[in-house]
Amino acid sequence: MSTSAGTPPEPSDGRPPAAAAPRKDLRDSLWGRALILGLLLLFTLLVSKTCASNRDDISQQEAVDLAVAEASFTPCEREICRQVRFLNQGVPPVGYWGVVLSEKIDADGQPNRTESFLVNASTGDVEKQ
């Protein structure tokens, strides 16, 4: 016996037919969780490689040499007279070498005359600070 709505007839005991078991969500299965974790790790790896692809063509020593060429004096040869730090500035980050040069060291061991420079680690452009 069929109905005019096109639905199957009810079983003979008068109960409606049993509903199909709901399908498990992908997040509920072990393989689904492993797949999601793998995709997340792959995405993280790709993002980290992309962010790290900013090459720094200028080495620390080259940055010091460029700064010495721009200085208004000749810095002393002691290590304390040539201080260098690597800095990231801006969004997206751009690498710079911060170079501080000193002309000479006083009796207390402190630099007496200094000049500061920012050397772009990719292009080699020098900015006096």
TORKOLGU-484250 format. One record per residue: residue in three letters; x, y, z of N, C-alpha, C, CB in turn. Coordinates in steps of 0.05 Angstrom, whole numbers, plus 32768, in hexadecimal, padded with zeros to 4 digits. Glycine has a CB too. Layout:
<nodes>
ALAXYZXYZXYZXYZ
...
</nodes>
This chain:
<nodes>
MET80117FE980008000800080008012801980007FED80008018
SER800C802D7FF0801C80457FEF800A805D7FF5802A80487FD4
THR801780727FFC8007808A8001800A809D7FEA80118098801C
SER7FF980B17FE97FF980C47FD3801280D67FD47FE080D47FD3
ALA801F80D97FEB803680EA7FEE804F80DD7FE4803A80F2800B
GLY804E80C47FDD806580B67FD2807780AB7FE8807580C87FC1
THR806E80AA8001807E809F8016807880828019807980AE8031
PRO808C8072802280868055802480728050803A80A18046802B
PRO8064803A8038804F8035804C805C802E8067803D801D8043
GLU804D8032807C8056802C80978057800E809A8044803980AC
PRO8069800480AB806A7FE880B0804F7FDE80BB80817FE080C3
SER804B7FC580BB80327FBA80C3802B7FBE80E180317F9D80BD
ASP80407FC380F1803A7FC7810E80337FE3811580537FBE811F
GLY80317FF58101802880108105803E8024810D80138010811A
ARG8057801A8110806C802D81178078803880FE8082801E8128
PRO8083805181008091805C80E880AA804D80E38096807B80EC
PRO80B5804E80CA80CD804080C580E5804C80D480D4804080A7
ALA80F8803B80DB810F804480EA811F805780DA8121802C80F3
ALA8128806D80E68138808180D98154807580D4813A809B80E9
ALA8160807D80BE817B807480B8818F807F80CD8184807D809B
ALA81A3807080D481B6807880E881C5809180DE81CA806180EF
PRO81C780A580EF81D580BE80E681F280B880DF81D380D480FB
ARG81FC80C580CB821880C180C2822B80CF80D5821B80CB80A5
LYS824180C280DC825480CE80EE826280E680E0826980BA80F7
ASP826680FB80EF8274811280E58291810B80E18271812B80F8
LEU829E811880CD82BB811380C882CC811880E182C5812580B1
ARG82C4812B80F182D48131810982D1811C811E82CC814C8114
ASP82BD810B811C82B980F7813182C980DD812C829B80F08132
SER82D280D9811482E180C0810E82FF80C5811282DB80B680F1
LEU830D80B08118832A80B1811C833880BA8103833580968126
TRP833080AE80EC833C80B580D2833780D280CB833380A280BC
GLY831F80DC80D1831880F880CC8329810B80DC82FB80FD80D2
ARG832D810480F5833E81158106835B811580FC833D810C8123
ALA836480FE80F4838080FC80EA8383810C80D0838780DE80E5
LEU836E810B80BF836F811B80A6836F813980AC835781138094
ILE835E814180BE835E815E80C58378816780D18347816480D9
LEU8384815780E3839E815D80EF83B3815F80DA83A581498105
GLY83B3814C80C783C7814C80B283C5816480A083C5813380A0
LEU83AD816C809983A98184808983B1819D8098838B81878081
LEU83AC819E80B183B481B580C283D381B780C383A981B380DE
LEU83E081A080C683FD81A080C7840981A880AC8408818580CF
LEU83FD819F8096840781A6807C840381C4807783F781968066
PHE83EC81CF807F83E781EC807C83FC81FC808C83CA81F38085
THR840181F380A58414820180B68430820180AA841581F480D2
LEU843881EA809F845281E88092845481FB807A845781CB8089
LEU844081FC806A8440820E80528441822B805B842782098041
VAL84328233806F8433824E8078844E82558084841D8253808D
SER845A8243809384748249809F848A824C808A847C823480B3
LYS8489823B8075849C823D805F84998257804F849A8225804D
THR8480825F804C847B8278803D84858290804D845D827B8037
CYS848082908067848982A6807784A782A7807A847C82A58093
ALA84B48290807984D1828F807C84DF8293806184D982758088
SER84D08297804C84DE8299803284EA82B4802D84CA8293801C
ASN84E882C7803F84F582E1803C851382DD804084E982F68050
ARG852182DC802A853E82D7802B854C82F18034854982CE8010
ASP856082EE804485718304804C858C8301803D85758305806B
ASP85908311802985A7830F801885C0831C802485A1831B7FFE
ILE85BD832E803785D3833C804385DA832E805D85CC835A8048
SER85F38326806085FC831980798602832F808E861583088073
GLN8607832680A6860E833880BC8627834880B68611832880D6
GLN863C833A80AC8655834880A68651835C808F866B8333809F
GLU86428355807B863D83678065862E8380806F862D8359804E
ALA861B837C8082860C8393808D862083A6809C85F6838980A0
VAL8632839B80AB864683AB80B9865783BA80A58657839A80CC
ASP866083AD8090867083BA807C866183D1806E867983A68066
LEU864883CD8068863783E2805C863483FA806F861C83D78054
ALA863083F48089862D840A809C8647841980A0862383FE80B7
VAL865E840B80A18678841880A3867C842B808C868F840380A5
ALA86748423807486788433805C8667844D805E867084248043
GLU8650844C806C863F8464806F8646847580878622845B8070
ALA8656846B8099865C847980B2866D849280AD866A846780C7
SER866A84A680BE867A84BF80BB869584BD80C9866A84D780C6
PHE869B84A680D486B584A180E186BC848480DD86B484A88100
THR86D5847D80E486DE846180E286DB845580FE86FC845F80D7
PRO86CB8441810186C78435811C86E08425812486AE8422811C
CYS86E48423813E86FA8413814886F683F6814186FE84178167
GLU870A83E68144870A83CA813C86FF83B78152872583C18134
ARG86FB83C1816A86F283B1818086D583A8817B86F483BF819B
GLU86CE8391818686B383878182869D8399818D86B0836B818F
ILE86A383A681A3868F83B881B0868983D1819E869A83C281CB
CYS869B83D7818B869783ED8179868483E7816286B183F7816E
ARG867E83CD815E866D83C58147865883B28152867E83B78131
GLN864183BC8159862B83AC8164861683A8814E861F83B9817D
VAL860D838F814C85FA8388813685E38377814286088379811F
ARG85CB837E813985B3836E814185A2836B812885A3837B8158
PHE8594835381268581834F811185658356811A858283318106
LEU85578366810A853C836F81128528836980FB853C838D8118
ASN85108362810384FA836080EF84E8837880F484EA834580F2
GLN84E1838780DE84D0839E80E184BA839D80CC84E083B880DE
GLY84A283A680D4848C83A880C1847B839080BE849683B180A7
VAL8466839380AE8454837D80A78451837E80898438837F80B5
PRO8459836B807A8468835380828484835A808C846A833F806B
PRO848F834A809E84A9835180A984BF8353809584B0833E80BF
VAL84CF8368809784E7836C808784FF836B809984E683878077
GLY8513835B8092852B835980A3853E8370809F853A833F809C
TYR8548837A80B6855C838F80B68572838880C9854F83AA80BF
TRP858A839080C285A1838E80D585A383AA80E285BC838680C6
GLY85A283AA80FD85A783C3810C85C483C38113859583C48125
VAL85D383D8810985F083D9810D85F683F3811C85FF83D880F2
VAL860483F18132860D84098141862B8408814186028408815F
LEU8637841E8137865484218135865E84368149865D84288118
SER867484318155868084448168869C844C815E868284398184
GLU86A38466816286BD846F815986D48465816A86BE848D8158
LYS86D08467818586E4845D819786D7845881B286FC8470819A
ILE86E5844B81C486DB844481DE86EA845681F386E0842681E5
ASP86DA8461820686E68473821A86F38462823086D184868226
ALA86FE846F8245870C8462825A86F9844F826A87188476826D
ASP86DF8455826A86CC8444827986C3842C826886B484558282
GLY86CC842A825086C58414823F86AB8419823086C283FB824F
GLN86A28432822F868984398221868F844782068678844B8233
PRO867F844281F28683845081D9867E846E81DC8671844481C3
ASN868F847E81CF868B849B81D3867B84A881BC86A684A981D5
ARG867E849F81A4867084AA818D86648493817D868284BC817B
THR864A84938179863E847C816B862C84868154862D846C817F
GLU86288475814186158479812C8606845E8128862384828111
SER85EC8461812385DB8449812085D18448810385C3844A8134
PHE85CF842F80F985C6842A80DE85B3841380DD85DE842580CB
LEU85A0841480CB858F83FD80C4859683F580A88570840480C7
VAL859E83DC80A585A583D1808A859083BC808385C283C4808B
ASN858283C1806D856E83AE8063857B8394805C855E83BA804B
ALA8573837E8068858083658064857B8359804985778351807A
SER85678362803A85628358801F856F8369800A85448357801A
THR856D8383800D857783957FF7859283A17FFD856383AB7FF3
GLY859A83A3801685B383B0801D85B183CE802085C883AA8008
ASP859983DA801E859583F68022859C83FE803E857983FF801C
VAL85AB8414804285B4841D805C85A68437806485D38421805C
GLU859B8437807C858E844F8087859D845780A0856F844A808C
LYS85A5847080A285B2847A80BA859C848280CD85C5849280B4
GLN859E847B80E6858A848180FA85918498810B85858468810C
</nodes>
